[in-house]
Each structure stands twice: as C-alpha cells, then as structure tokens.
Amino acid sequence: MAQYAGETSFLFGANETYIAEMYNRYLNDPDSIDAGWSAYFDTFEESGQFAVNDLNGPTWAPRKTSVLGQNDGSLSMVTSATDTSKEKVPPNTLTSQMSGVEDSADKIRQATQDSIRALMLIRAYRVRGHLEADLDPLRLQKPLPHSELDPESYGFTDSDMDRPIFINYVLGLESATLRDIVKILRKTYCGSIGVEFMHKTEPDEKSWIQERIEGAQNQTKFTKLGKRTILERLTEAELFEQFIDRKHKGAKRFGLDGGETTVPMLEQMLKRGGQLGIEEIVIGMPHRGRLNVLANVMGKPYRAIFSEFQGQPAAPEDVQGSGDVKYHLGTSTEREFDGNVVRLSLNPNPSHLEAVNTVVLGRVRAKQLQRGDEERAKVMAVLMHGDAAFAGQGIVPETFALSDLDGYETGGTIHLIVNNQIGFTTMPSFSRSSPYCSDMAKAIGAPIFHVNADDPEACVHVARLATEYRQRFKKDVVIDLICYRRHGHNEGDEPSFTQPQMYKKIAGHATTRTIYAEQLEKEEVIGKGEADSIAEAFNKDLDTEFEAAQSFKPNKANWLEGKWSGLETASGDERRGKTGVSLDLLREVGFAISEVPPNFNVHSRIVRQLKAKRTMIEAGEGFDWATAEALAFGTLLCESTPVRLSGEDCQRGTFSQRHSVLNDQESGSRYVPLNNIHFGQAPFEVIDSPLSEFGVLGYEYGYSVSEPHALVLWEAQFGDFANGAQVIIDQFISSGESKWLRMSGLVLLLPHGYEGQGPEHSSARLERYLQLCGEDNIQVANCTTPANYFHILRRQIRREFRKPLILMTPKSLLRHKRCVSSIEEFGPKSTFHRVLWDHAQHSGEIFDDDAIKRVVICSGKVYFDLLEERDKRGAMDSYLLRLEQLYPFPTGALRNELARFKNACIVWCQEEPKNMGAWFFINDLVEELMIELNMKKKRPIYAGRASAAAPATGLLKRHLKEQTDLVDAALTYEE
Ligand SMILES: Cc1ncc(C[n+]2csc(CCOP(=O)(O)OP(=O)(O)O)c2C)c(N)n1
C-alpha cells in the first residue's frame, strides 16, 4: 500500500486498476483515500463494487473476496481469473479516454464519475432489467418503473444524455452517450425477453450468458426460411386445436391455445440439441397442450389422435389394461434435423401435476448409462410445467435438489414453464408468494429466461440459448414462456365466471400466428394472403386425416421393444425364476464382502462384523439378513446384472446393518466390497439419497422403467416414510403397467415391525399396498428368512417379466439369532417360498397334522414372537404357518398346507391394529379356502391389536403388554 501514500488526487494513477484499488482501500478504511473519492464511494451501494469490476473489463469477474478484499497486501483484483474463456478486452483505459480532454481535474473527475455511474446503471439493467421487460402478451399489468433502472438514481440528469461516456467495451462499445446506452440496455434487457442470471455464483457461466445476451442485443437474426418455419409451426399448433374444437365441441383437450409458441420452441431445442450432440430427449409434461405436442412435436399421426376422439382405444384391442385418457398418454419417436436423428420419448403421466418430473430424470440417467454417455451430453430431459403447478408443488424443489448430486445428476434439464398466467380459476396473486412462478429455480442458481409468447422469434431465440447453455454447462435452465389461456381450464369451462376482465381482453386479442403473420408480411418474408394459404393447406390435411381416423387401427403396443425385447407379460402361478446359485459363486462373493484391501483402516466394530461374515461363509451357516442381501446383490453383479440401491443413509443402512461402503478411519477413503468381487463384474451403485421420498422414489421408478436389466431398489428410512411418496406409489408403481403398458421391476424396501418404537417407526402401512393389489399389478411380501430375502431379490431379475416388489423388511430380525439361513438355502437347488413351514416341522417336535388344534397363519416378524412363546410353552398343538408373499396371493400353496390340518381352527395373527396390516386382505381369501377344503371351522379367527387411530403406541410398557396379549391370544384360541 505504501506506493499510494500521499496520492490524493484523481490525476495520479487514473488507470484501469486504480479506481478499483482505491475502492478496495476505501472499504478497508474510508479515511485512507482522497476525501472526494471517499464521498463518492459513500454513494455506492452493493452495485458500486461490481461497476468498478465492469470498468476493468470482463477479466475482472470477481472472486467472492477480491473486491471486498481479504486484504492480503497484494491489492490485486485481477486474480479471480477462474474463467479463461473470456475474450480479450481492448487495451483502452480510462487514461487513454481522458487523454484528449482538457487537462483539468474537474473534467477528469466528471468523466470518471460518468463512467462509474453508467456502469452501475448497466449493471442494474443486468440485474433488474427483466422487471421492466415487455413480457405479458395481454399487457394486463404494465411493468412498474423500477428506480434502479432510472438514470436519475445514479445522479444523471437530462442534460447528461448526449455526453459521451467511456464504458470500456462493456456493451461492446468503447464509449457512448447515455441516451445510446439506455437504448441498448432497454433493447437488450427490457424487450420481449427478461433474463435473470445475476444470481448465479459461477463467473464463467454468468459471463457466458452475458456475452450471448449483450453480443446480439438478445436477438437472433432469423433467415427468411427460419421465419417461415416458425410461422408454419405456429399454424400447425393453432389450427390443430381449432380443428378438434370444431369437430368435437367442448370435448376436453386441455388445449395449447394461447401458448402455441411452445411448439416452435420445442422444435428449436430438438434441432439445436441435435447439432450439439443430443441423441435422445425424454420429455415430461402436464395435460396442457399435450395433444399438440404429441401431434406436432412427437409426430403421432393426427389420425391416431382423431380416432381416440372418436372413441377408439389408443392400443390394439387385444392389449390388456385399463388404458388412460388421451391427454396423459406417452409415445416415442425419432425426428431428424439437418441429418441429426434425435430420439424422443414423451413420458406418460398422471393427472398429478409435476409428479412426472423425477420419473423422467431417472429414465434419462438410465439411458445415459446405456449409451455410455459419461459426459451426459447425448441424453437430456425436457420438463414442461404449468405456472401454478411449478410454483405450488413440492416435488419441484425436490427435482432441483437432485440436479447436482452424483447419484442423480443428469447433466441439466431444460424446464419450459407454459405460463398462461392462471391455474384453473386461480390468479397468480393467490397461488404464489414469489414475484415469478419460476423463483424456486433460483435455489440452484439456474438462469431464468422470461419471454413474451407473442414474440415467437424471441421465444425461439431463448430456446436456442437454453439448449446451448445446457449443453455447455450441463446444468438446469428455466424458460418462463408468458402466454395466456384462450379458453377455460378445459374446453367445457366458462372462464368469465371468475376472470371476466382477463377473458374480455383475450377475446379481442389476435392469435400469435396472426400477429406473426402480419409481421412477416410487413417484412416481406411472405406475400399478402400467404399465411392464409398455409393455413388452408394445413386444414385440408387435417380433413384428410380426420376421414382416415374412422378406419384407423393402432397396429401394435410398443411396450416390449428395445431394451425390453425378450421380456414378456407375467403368467403362471409359481414364477420362481432361477434364483439358486452355485456354492462356489456364493463363497466367492462371501469372501469379497468380508475382506478389505491391505492397509485399509476399518473401524474396529466393522472389523468384527466382517469377521462374523467370514465365519458364516466358512461354516456355511448362520447367514444373517444383511449378508443374504449382499450375496443376492453380489451374485447378480457376477452374472452381469447391475444393482442400484438408493435411499436415505442406505450405504450404511438405517440399522447399521449394511455397511456396503467402508470408510478408512484415517484417510477417509472409501471402499465398496461389492464392486471388488472380480474383474468384469457389473457395477454396484449404492447411493445415500437426499432427504426426499417423493422425488427419489419417482426417480428410481423412472430408472427401472428404462432399464429392465438392472436390479433397482429404493429403501425407505422407516417404511412409513414412503407415504411422502404416495403419488408415485398410486399413480405410477401400482397402476403404470395397466394404464400405460410400462413395466417396472423396482423394489421398495420398507422397514416394518412392532418393536416398541412408537407410532411412527413401527408400521410400513402394509395395508395400503395390499389395498392397491389387483390385476396382478405388484407383488407384496414380508419375508422371515434371509434365504427367502435373497431369492425374492434375485427373482426380480431372473424371470421373463418385471413387476414392482413391495417388501416389508425387518429391524430387530436383522440381529435375531433364529433369523438365519444356511448356505444350502442359497444353493443351486434352492428357491423362493411363498409359504413357509413351522421351524418345529424339521425337528419333528410338532404334533402330527391331525392332532394340530390351531394353525396360526402370520407374516413377518411376529412369527418369531409366536415361535419363541410356543416353544417356551411346549404348545406343540399349534402349528405356525408363514405367508411370505401376500400378493399375488399364493392360493395353491396355502391350499396344500391347510389341507393337512382338517381338525384345526385357523387363526390369523398380526402385530398391527385390526384396521391395519393384512387382516382385511387375507380374511376373505382364507375363508374361501377353508370353505373349499371343507374344514371343520369355516372362518379364520383374528388375533392382533384392536383397531386404532395411530399404528402403534408410544409407550413401551403398553406395547409389550399388547404384544404379549396378541401372541397369547393366537396360541390359546379354542373353539
Ligand atoms: C397435484 C395436482 N393438484 C391439483 C390438480 C387439479 N388441477 C388440474 S389443472 C390445475 C391448474 C393448473 O394450473 P397451471 O399449473 O398453471 O397449468 P395450466 O392448466 O394453467 O396450464 C389444477 C389445480 C392436479 N391436476 N394435480
């Protein structure tokens, strides 16, 4: 600092670093600099420091600490150059600008202050320009003038307008008058596009966006052909909706009317994406405009859509399933642009807005792996949203939360909000607390482009920018397409009931196509009346398609193609699959999971666990739950089946049982035994998820839908937390195959069992899943042996079909001495058992079948409580029968077992309250069997907790008493 001592005049050192250095000194000590400068800096707010940066040109992109100075004595502000991509700034300096002016301190002071103020103004436009942008096609609310965008706020007056001001090429100009600066700023930042990007913390991204915007004053110069193409797309989008409206007045189509610009924007993403290496795009979108996207972007034949309107099914008649309404259906196709082929999948979705988001992301991730797309440059997600849904639904932040996590990132999503400024009947002022519907995206620093849908060129320009940004930075980007909804929420609704003024305005508002056609006529891109001819020709095509629709037959359901070819629909009763494994392979995996590399410092308690595993392998006995799971995973990996498990804290396991990732206690390095079985094995991914159920479960479901050849599992921390993901369970997992012909082999691991932990940690709500069962849609199981767990996991991927598996998993049984299996139970001849016998059957201690007084049927952990008490009492007239799989209900297997006990009464024992658990589900099914077998008693008896509001008591004493009572009731019931 000493070199500046005594410099008190502006005349000295007025060079490109001088002002900034002075500002730095001012921040450290305002008295250390010239009083004139100090007074001037006093007028700065936050933006002052940035303006100083701008004055020194883009290489000053600041590191957080540089201006505010962690004073290391260097004073250098040019240190931040994390971005090497910036263009070189011409070596003009304030000094050179001043060299021609009269050598007077006042003039130099004036020029310097002008520069700094102008730069502050420029910066204000970058930050706040969007607030005065012309974004609303309806102009219902004119943007209010913002004081930070007023030159007066920076001390300028009218008389300053025409004085040249040095701005060091900040807007590509060495200097300009204030009038010109403001003009350029308004064109760039307050036209049809409002950009929010200054919240970003990454200098390189910020300057990339800034260059793109300021370089061309935020415009693309379209060729005549480009303009014509936009008009054609708008024509197709608009006329398609109007055509359906004419033919099927009032039929629900959730039209895109008012937001037609969506279509050319999506086209631009495909086209530019294709040029930039994108090979596949998965699209998620709501109902609004879906038919239009299906027809005009995905290329679904118009005749197919018209035929659905005429009441024909979307799938061939021999295909089973409930089907779905037309505005929820998905499709896939290929489009070619300039020789680049882009594969497109539009994901089917339920009515539940935004629920499809992470499903799409999971699919993208799986496809990236399939294509070897390590850079995530070939497969991309495009998510479309409504404004009200985007602002309102909690899954939106959950979706963003996944965007930059190793286990879930997909290289950035383009979000397109079709912001028609209304949600059903609710106006934005009632549906969100933030100024923009897109504000949630700022949480991850995504750039946001607001754009007026009545300026199609601006919209297509923004679509291009967003695509380029995604490809360059592999991050999320948001487009807020501000449009309107021409009709009611659906076409049968009268919107003027609730929004009279808005709808008066809309009625008199020309369509985007009309406005753009006029523009193109004026620009002489098209001749007079040519827009009408384009429209007429298209209408004729639609007429032909409409005729053809009457005899249209969908020729196939494309559901077992591509990655799914070779798989088939489920059939048969036992469905065992080949799940037994050679003892050699079991041992190989067993040794791999009980070993660590030399010099790896494992925690002493883990060493003990590993030793215990080693003993199991060597003895061939005593395999516990977690080891069985690792054997299932490991053997699949060795057979080239990847395994992906995600969930909260699942690497270690909520109950400290899994330890699938070992941590060196000194270096912190990590070792995954299951990835070190042998060279060439498939990869094992085990991912601690963010604290989200809805988002993550949707993601894993999506992954499983796109990758049938990997075992994909999601684990809940405790089973009941899965109800935070209920939409995914109801709308996708349990009904997706029936509605959309899309299989999934996803496994849900749901810790369940009554162990006195209270209302929220006992029940995984088994009853909910059982209620969802129908038409062979899912599998629900509650296993009691490690071997059965091993087989049911392997079975998921060793059969010819895929079905979601809902698995109640144990807590205390993880360490229960009788909940163990021997190596033979995993061996070559072993298999999954849907019904399991009493332990005492093997030892021969139990009475003969005819002497059995009661058969207690149960499922899950309560079996061990019953077993212990029964054995303690020596009550060998009670036979304990376990239902390991509840759905599909093993009628045949259970029939065979029950047939043995003609003299017995049947008790169903459960830990859950009577209004929960499996009682409701098995009651009828067991009764039917008892009648069919003509058993002495014709109805099962209930032994369990009384109906209750909460799943379990919070008082341990009460829990224990209830547990003792229900076990006692089951073992003592007599007719
Ligand atoms: C999760 C969810 N809640 C409620 C609804 C019922 N609903 C259907 S559309 C709609 C309004 C959606 O508004 P917006 O997101 O702005 O989309 P727009 O229909 O205006 O295109 C509502 C509330 C729904 N489909 N999904």
The ligand as an SDF file (V2000), in Angstrom:
LIG
                    3D

 26 27  0  0  0  0  0  0  0  0999 V2000
  -51.2490  -32.2310   -7.8510 C   0  0  0  0  0  0  0  0  0  0  0  0
  -52.4960  -31.7140   -8.5170 C   0  0  0  0  0  0  0  0  0  0  0  0
  -53.3560  -30.9770   -7.8040 N   0  0  0  0  0  0  0  0  0  0  0  0
  -54.4650  -30.4900   -8.3770 C   0  0  0  0  0  0  0  0  0  0  0  0
  -54.7410  -30.7600   -9.6800 C   0  0  0  0  0  0  0  0  0  0  0  0
  -56.0360  -30.2300  -10.3290 C   0  0  0  0  0  0  0  0  0  0  0  0
  -55.6550  -29.2530  -11.3800 N   0  0  0  0  0  0  0  0  0  0  0  0
  -55.6030  -29.6170  -12.6520 C   0  0  0  0  0  0  0  0  0  0  0  0
  -55.0180  -28.3900  -13.6120 S   0  0  0  0  0  0  0  0  0  0  0  0
  -54.8970  -27.3350  -12.3320 C   0  0  0  0  0  0  0  0  0  0  0  0
  -54.3840  -25.9480  -12.5660 C   0  0  0  0  0  0  0  0  0  0  0  0
  -53.0040  -25.9880  -13.1520 C   0  0  0  0  0  0  0  0  0  0  0  0
  -52.5540  -24.7100  -13.4010 O   0  0  0  0  0  0  0  0  0  0  0  0
  -51.1800  -24.4870  -14.1300 P   0  0  0  0  0  0  0  0  0  0  0  0
  -50.1160  -25.2960  -13.4890 O   0  0  0  0  0  0  0  0  0  0  0  0
  -50.9330  -23.0430  -14.2020 O   0  0  0  0  0  0  0  0  0  0  0  0
  -51.3960  -25.1240  -15.5720 O   0  0  0  0  0  0  0  0  0  0  0  0
  -52.4780  -24.7330  -16.6690 P   0  0  0  0  0  0  0  0  0  0  0  0
  -53.6160  -25.7040  -16.5480 O   0  0  0  0  0  0  0  0  0  0  0  0
  -52.8670  -23.3330  -16.4500 O   0  0  0  0  0  0  0  0  0  0  0  0
  -51.7660  -24.9190  -17.9520 O   0  0  0  0  0  0  0  0  0  0  0  0
  -55.3100  -27.9450  -11.1720 C   0  0  0  0  0  0  0  0  0  0  0  0
  -55.3460  -27.2720   -9.8670 C   0  0  0  0  0  0  0  0  0  0  0  0
  -53.8430  -31.5770  -10.3730 C   0  0  0  0  0  0  0  0  0  0  0  0
  -54.0510  -31.9340  -11.6230 N   0  0  0  0  0  0  0  0  0  0  0  0
  -52.7170  -32.0130   -9.7790 N   0  0  0  0  0  0  0  0  0  0  0  0
  1  2  1  0
  2  3  1  0
  2 26  2  0
  3  4  2  0
  4  5  1  0
  5  6  1  0
  5 24  2  0
  6  7  1  0
  7  8  2  0
  7 22  1  0
  8  9  1  0
  9 10  1  0
 10 11  1  0
 10 22  2  0
 11 12  1  0
 12 13  1  0
 13 14  1  0
 14 15  2  0
 14 16  1  0
 14 17  1  0
 17 18  1  0
 18 19  2  0
 18 20  1  0
 18 21  1  0
 22 23  1  0
 24 25  1  0
 24 26  1  0
M  CHG  1   7   1
M  END
$$$$
